[in-house]
Amino acid sequence: MSKPLEGRVALVTGASRGIGRAAALAFAQAGAHVVALARTTGALEELDDEILALGGSTTLVPVDLADTAAIEKLGPALLQRWGKLDILLANAGILGPLTPLTHASPKEWANVFDTNVTANWRLLKSVEPALQASDAARVILMSSGAAHKCLAYWGPYSISKAAVEAMARTYAAETVTTPLKVMLVNPGPLRTKMRAEAMPGEDPLTLRTPEELAPHLVEIASPAWSETGKIFDFPQGKVLTPQMPA
């Protein structure tokens, strides 16, 4: 069996469930050592058991992305342990309140942005030296169609994902002359806990699964991947180039 991520070190946030869990398993099966970060120790231990059963290896990091001190220490620890970080899948995020934009409380607004935007920025700052030590670093940030649809009552989440897209494209522009590639992924509607929270009346069996998305994440994470500053749209199954104003 081909292992396109053989010898790679991959950090996956939100690894205990949903897209993060499916990606961690797929990365491990493709040969990567997975550094799995999530808040829930029990779920991480279950993931570890599954990865070991696949013949893979993992390091568990039971940390909340809101723990600034822990995130600041993470990058240097990865660099010291492995001398590099090849893959960062910044997957962790929250939905936040579904409410009229001006009805969201300052605390709710801050929580969504702290988790979806600022935590990923802090994470990127922390691990950048380890990414720069890789011969083919790949950064993948999860976006959403909500960043463009701007539906009523989805304000904090939509705006935070638009900010994530701007962050990814900016970082891609700043690293365009290096081996590092930065990609966004729009997973579309998948059978996840967050989707169930957002659409409680929806039949989950009508949705595709995170496991169906995972092989595409492996491809984007591989050294062979050459695109940067773009978005892979899973519903369309293709890479889209952001439309820039004239």
ABEGO torsion letter per residue (X at the ends): XBBAABGBBBBBBGAABEAAAAAAAAAAAAGBBBBBBBABAAAAAAAAAAAAAAGBBBBBBBBBAABAAAAAAAAAAAAAAAGBBABBBBABBBAEBBBBAAABBAAAAAAAAAAAAAAAAAAAAAAAAAAAABABBBBBBBBBAAAAAGBBGAAAAAAAAAAAAAAAAAAAAAAAABABBBBBBBAEBBBBAAAAAABAABBAAABBBAAAAAAAAAAAABAABABBGBBBBAAAGBBBBBBBBX
